[in-house]
Amino acid sequence: MKDQQALGYLLPVRVPPLDPDLSLSQYRIVMPEIKIVKNPTEDFLKQIGVASWETWDCPVTEFRLDFDETEKAYILEGEIVVTPDGAAPVTIVPGDYVEFPAGLKSMWRVTKQLKKHYSYD
């Protein structure tokens, strides 16, 4: 159970409809997935060095955010609703460890003043 908690879970994604004129072998659907660990253990946070990461604050707002590189984040305060292009929105809250993968294209809606630790690969 502890290992599962450290791994988190992947968000569901919607696959676009297939074009009837193309064969399945012509498709390559790539959609980066946000990884979330709800309330990770203190040992996990120490192991990845969260306390030494930069801190970022953001007021209530809405904006587009596309990731060129993977961002790891630990939410200290606030709430964000992240909507990846072509996927369902997900709400991220204090105590969540999140990985936003390189290539992710998304809209962010900060619904409560946000404060997070973050690091890039």
Secondary structure by P-SEA (a helix, b strand, c coil): caaaaabbbbbbbbbcccccccccccbbbbbbbbbbbccccaaaaaaaccccbbbbbbccbbbbbbbcbbbbbbbcbbbbbbbcccbbbbbbcccbbbbbcccccbbbbbccccccccccc
